[in-house]
Every structure is written in structure tokens, then in C-alpha cells.
Amino acid sequence: MEAAFRGEKLFPQKSGLLLAAVYGNSLPFASSPTYCRIMHVIDRQIAYHGHYKLSQLQVQDGPNVLRRERFEPGKAVAALVYHTGTQQYVLTRQYRIGPEDEIVELAAGMIDGDEEPQAAIRREIHEELGYEVDRLELITRMLPSPGTSAEVITVFYAEVSQQSGQGGGLAEENEKIEAVLFRAEELWQAAFEDAKTIIAVQWARLREAPQ
């Protein structure tokens, strides 16, 4: 079990190291050496392929085979945009079909084909806000809903200063996007419901906190 606690078997990448650091040799599921390892996908079929894709999976779980549906929207990018001239954060407001309402969130969009995340977020910031990006910094790569979705979002911090377009999104994609400006203290007090936005704002707040 020692190797499992180091994340070599039970946990992908460094999550095992993190949990071992927190729990030591008292992991809450340490009595089950096969935790997570016996589950794997044995078959997948496309159930629906429209604007997004839905796959139906068969998952081997020991002697049992489970049927699960997985939402597969693709890979996405998002950025917390900061205008270095006005010293304001620039977010977006648009209608989203998930909550069936307008929400304020980071500039974001899908990666096209083999496009690199850095190129994709530069494109999205220009399409949605009209800015050229002066500097990019990676915040994190996140799985917003790993229990049901294969979506991966790469989240950046982006500094801008020059606006070369009108923004607002692409008419051919029926986008109607409004820029929303925040001073730092306003951003810290704002209430957001979108997960990637909450993560990026917290990252920025900790970054600006006195050491």
C-alpha cells in the first residue's frame, strides 16, 4: 500500500502525494487496496452527436458492468483578463443555457481542432472583448464536472492594454457578449456561480495578498 499512498497506483499524477500529506497513513479508504483500480471503460458508443457529443460507456467494476453516459463537449479555455492601463479586471456577461440565464464569468471558449490553448484563449479574448493579449500566465487545468463530463478547461490570467476590435462575440455563433469591469476590491466582494471564475478570482486574490 505504500506505493498507492505515493500516488503511483491509486491516484493520477500528484493527487496521491497531496492526500498522503494530509492523511498520512490514515487515508479514509486505505483498507481497500483495489480502490479505483478495478474500474475501467470496456466499450463506448456515440449516443448523440449534435452541437455537443454524448457517449454511452460500459464500465467494468470488478464482476459488474455499469452503463454510464458521458457528456463530451471538448476542450475549453478561459481567462481572467486584467487591463493594466485602467487597472480593472474585464469579465463577460452572456446568456448560458445551463442556468437558463445571463451570468458573469471569465472570457472563455472552445479549442478548435489542434489549436494550442494559448492560441485559443488569445482568439477568444479578441472575439469576446476586442483586446490583444500582452501577457499570459497559466492558472490551472481543471475538470469542472468529472463525474459526468469529459470537459477539460485550461484557465489563464491575461494582461491586456490595447483594444483592436469591438468584441461582443461572433455574430455567426449568435454570441451577444457584454464586458463587465471590476476594480480589485469589487471583484473580491462579487458573488459568482461559475466554477472556473471562482477559481481564477481566488487565485488573483491570493496573488495580490501581502506575503
LOSE-208906 format. One record per residue: x, y, z of N, C-alpha, C, O in turn; residue in one letter. Coordinates in steps of 0.02 Angstrom, whole numbers, plus 50000, padded with zeros to 5 digits. Layout:
BEGIN
XYZXYZXYZXYZa ...
END
This chain:
BEGIN
500414993950000500005000050000500425006350000500175011649983m 501065005950018501485011850020501515015249952501475021449948e 501585011349899501615014149832500965017749815500965022949782a 500395014849838499755017949824499705024849856499435029549827a 499975025449917499955031949951500375037149915500245043149921f 500875034849877501285039549840500965041549774501255045449736r 500375038849761500015040649700500235036849639500055038649583g 500625031349648500865027649590500335023049561500355021349502e 499845020949602499335016349578498635019249584498255019349536k 498465021649643497775023649655497595030349627497025031449606l 498075034949625497915041849608498325044149548498915042549544f 498005047749502498385050349446498825056149467498655059949512p 499405056849435499855062449444500025063449517500295058849549q 499885069349545500135070949612499595070649666499725072349724k 498975068649647498445068849697498575064249755498375065649811s 498915058649742499085054049796499555057149846499495056149906g 500035060949821500505064349865500145069349910500295069949969l 499665072849880499285077749919498885074449974498905076750031l 498525069149957498115065750007498545062450060498365062450119l 499115059650040499565056550089499835061850137499915060450197a 499975067750111500225073150154499695075250205499855076950262a 499055075050184498515077050228498345071550279498275072950339v 498295065250255498055059850298498605055350325498485051450371y 499215055850299499745051350321499555044150305499345042750249g 499635039650352499465032550342498755030950364498585025150375n 498335036150370497645035150391497155037350338496645040450355s 497285035850275496815037650222496145034350236496125028550258l 495595038050225494935035350243494745029050205494305025350227p 495065027650147494905021650108495495016950103495525012850058f 495985017650150496605013750146496485006250153496905002250132a 495915004350183495784997250192495594993750127495554987550125s 495494997550074495294994650009495854995649958495875000749924s 496324990749953496894991649908496714991849835497124993849793p 496094989849817495894989949747495474996149731495164996449678t 495455000949776495055006949765495235010249698495825011849687y 494755011249655494805014549590495155010349537495035011449477c 495575005649556495985002249506495584997349463495764996149406r 495044994449491494684989249455494184992249405493934988549363i 494054998649408493565001649364493905004149301494405007749304m 493635002249242493895004649179493375003849124492934999549129h 493425008049074492945007849018493115002148971493685001448950v 492614998048955492734992448910492384993348843492534989748795i 491924998148839491594999448774491305006448776491075008848828d 491305009648717491005016248712490665016948644490935014948593r 490065019948645489685021148585489425028348587489255030848640q 489405031548528489135038248525488375037748525488075034848480i 488065040748576487335040548582487015046548547486455046048522a 487375052148544487115058148512487705062448491488185063148529y 487665065348431488185069848408487865075648372487725075348312h 487745081048409487455087148382487945092848393488525092448374g 487705098148425488155103648443488695101148490489275103248487h 488505096548535488975092948578488875085448568488425083348532y 489285081648601489255074348594489105070948661489335073148714k 488705065648658488555061648716488745054448700488515051648650l 489155051348742489355044448732489045040048786488935042248842s 488915033748767488685028848816489255024048828489515020948781q 489445023248890490025019148909489795012948946489285012948981l 490185007648938490125001848981490755001749024491315001648998q 490655001649090491215002149137491264995649177490784993649211v 491834992449173491954986349213492114988349285492574992249297q 491724985849331491824987149402491854980349437491344977949463d 492454977249438492504970449465492094965749423492184965549362g 491644961949453491234957249414490634960649380490294957449341p 490514967049395489934970549368490114974949309490674977449304n 489644975849264489714980449208489174985849215488584984449215v 489404992049220488954997749230488855001449164489305001649123l 488265004249154488135008549096488125015749120487775017449168r 488505019949087488545026949106488545031249043488825029348992r 488235037149048488275041948994488795047349011488845049449069e 489165049348960489685054548972489595060148921489585059048861r 489525066148948489475072248907490175074048882490645074448923f 490255075148818490915076448789490905082948748490885082648686e 490935088648782490915095048746491575096948712491585101248668p 492125093748732492775095348704493215098948754493065099148814g 493765101848729494235105448772494105112948767493955115548713k 494155116348824493995123448826494555127448859495005124648891a 494525133948849494995138548881494595144248912494035145748892v 494895147448962494585153148994495145157649022495705155349032a 494985163949033495495168549059495195174049101494685176949085a 495535175249157495395181249197495795186849165496415186849169l 495465191649135495785197049097495875203149141495415205349175v 496485205849139496645211849179496925217249133497405216149097y 496605223049136496835228849095497345232749136497185235749187h 497965232549113498505235649152498475243249151498745246549195t 498135246149101498075253349098497555256049146497695260649184g 496965253149145496425255549189496445252149257496095254249304t 496855246849264496905242849325496225240049345496005240349402q 495895237249294495245234049305495255226949276495595225549227q 494875222549308494765215949281494175216249233493685219649245y 494235212549177493715212749125493415205749119493745201049096v 492795205049139492425198849134491885199549081491825204749050l 491495194349071490965194549021490295193049052490245189749104t 489775195549018489085193749036488745191148973488745194448921r 488445185148978488075182448921487575177248946487625174749002q 487105175548902486605170448918486925163548912487265162148863y 486805159348961487065152448961486475147648968486025148649009r 486485142248927485915137548928485905133148990485375130549008i 486475132349024486485128249085486005131149138485525127849156g 486135137249162485695140349211485075143549180484625145749216p 485045143849112484505147149077484435154449099483895156949113e 485005157649101485025164649125485695167749104486145164149084d 485745174249110486375177549100486815176649162486565176949218e 487465175649150487925175349206488545179449190488705180649132i 488895181549242489535184949235490085179749246490075176149296v 490555179449199491065174249203491685176549165491705181949137e 492195172249166492805173649128492665173449053492185170149031l 493075176849014493075175848942493275168548930493745166048961a 492915165148886493025157948879492775155448812492365158848779a 493005149648792492765146548730493095139848718493515137648758g 492895136748664493145130148647493785130548605493875135148566m 494215125548614494805124748572494595121748505494225116848503i 494835124748451494665122348384495185117248360495765119048351d 494985111048351495425105948322496075105148360496075103848420g 496635105948325497305105148354497585111748381498185112148394d 497175116648389497395123148414497695122548484497445118748525e 498235126148496498535126248563498105130548610497805135348588e 498075128748675497675132648722497855140148723497405144348727p 498505141648718498715148748719498435152448659498215158148666q 498455149348601498175152448541497425153148546497135158248525a 497095148148574496375148248580496135153748625495645157248609a 496465154748682496235159948728496385166948701495995171548713i 496925167748664497055174248632496495175748581496265181448578r 496295170748543495755171648495495095173348530494745177848509r 494945169648584494315170748619494285177748651493765180948650e 494845179948680494855186548711494735191948659494375196848672i 495025191048600494915196048547494195195848522493885201048511h 493915189848513493225189248489492725192048540492255195448521e 492835190648604492345192448654492435199548682491955202948698e 493075201748687493215208148719493575213148674493605219048690l 493855210748618494185215248572494905216848587495205221048554g 495195213548638495875215148659496405210448630496275204548618y 496995213248618497585209348605497915207648672497925211848717e 498175201648679498455199548743499195201448746499585199848701v 499385204848801500085206748812500475201148847501055199948833d 500135197848894500475192648934499975187548957499415189148977r 500185181248954499775175648978500135171949034500745171149032l 499755169749083500025165549137499525159949151498935161249160e 499775153949154499335148249169499125148349242499545148949287l 498475147649254498215146949322498135139549340498415137249390i 497765135949299497655128749313497325125449253497075128749208t 497325118949255496945114849208496435110949250496635107449297r 495795111549235495285109049281494775104549245494655105249185m 494485100049284493925095849263493305098549300493235097249359l 492865102249266492315105549302491795100849329491465102449379p 491695094949298491195090249322491395083149303491095080149259s 491925080449336492205074049315491745068049323491885062749295p 491215068649362490765063049370490325061749310490065056249302g 490235066849267489785066049210490065068649144489795067149091t 490605072449147490845075849087491585074749075491975074049122s 491775074549010492475073948991492805080748979493375081048958a 492435086048991492695092748976493315094349018493345092849078e 493805097448986494405099849019494465107349003494415109248945v 494565111449054494635118649043495325120849066495525119549123i 495695124149022496335127149040496205134449056495955138149014t 496375136549117496215143249141496845147449145497355145349172v 496805153449117497375158049115497215164649150496645166349162f 497755168149166497725175249184498015178849123498555177049099y 497665184049099497895187649039497905195149052497425197949078a 498465198249034498525205449039498425208548970498695206248920e 498025213848968497885217448906497985224948917497985227348973v 498055228548861498105235848865497835239348803497635245148807s 497815235848746497605238748683497005235048655497015228948648q 496485238848638495885235848607495905237048532495915242748509q 495915231648494495965232148422495315229948387495275230248325s 494825227848425494185225748397493615227748442493735230148498g 493005226748419492425228748459492205223448509491835224948556q 492425217248500492225211948546491485210348537491185211748485g 491195207448588490485205748586490325198848561489745196748563g 490845195148538490735188448513490615188348438490615193548405g 490505182348412490405181448340489665181048323489285177248353l 489465185048274488765185148253488545178348226487985176248237a 489005174948189488825168548160488725163048212488435157848198e 488975164248274488865159548328488325162048376488235159348431e 487965167348355487415170248395487635172448464487265172148513n 488255174848468488515177248532488335184548543488395188648497e 488125186148602487965192948623488295194048691487985193048743k 488925196048689489335196248749489485203448769489685207548728i 489385204848832489505211548860490105211248908490165206648948e 490535216248903491105216748950490855219649016490455224349018a 491105216849071490935219249139491585220749175492015216349180v 491665226849199492285229049229492255228949305491745230749335l 492805226849336492845226649409493515229549432494035227849405f 493495233749482494095235349520494245229249564493805225149577r 494865228749587495055222849626494595221749686494355216249697a 494485227149724494075226349784493355224349767493025220949806e 493095226549709492425224649687492405217249668491925213749682e 492935215049636492965207949615492985203349675492665198149675l 493365205349728493415201149787492735200449822492595195349853w 492315205549816491675205449850491115202449808490575200949834q 491225201649743490705199249699490555191849711491005188049731a 489935189849700489735182849708489655179749639489265182149598a 490025174349626490005170849562489745163749573489845160749626f 489425161049522489185154149524489585149549480489545143449487e 489955152349434490345148449386490995146149416491375150149443d 491135139649412491705136749448492375139549424492795141349466a 492485139949359493135142349334493255149549355493825151549367k 492715153549358492775160449379492945160949453493375164949472t 492635156949494492785156849566493515155049577493855158149617i 493765149949541494465147849548494945153349528495425154749564i 494815156549471495265161849446495265167949492495785170849504a 494685169749516494635175649560495005174249626495355178549652v 494915168249652495275166449714496035166449702496415168749745q 496245163949645496965163949627497225171149627497755172549654w 496845175649595497065182649590497075185949659497515189949674a 496585184349700496555187349766497145185149809497445189249844r 497315178649806497885176249844498545179149816499015180349854l 498565180149752499165182849719499295190049742499865192149748r 498755193849754498825200749774498885201649850499035207049874e 498755196249887498775196749960499495198049983499965195349955a 499585202250035500255203450062500575197050087500235192950120p 501205196050073501555190050095501815190950166502125186450194q 
END
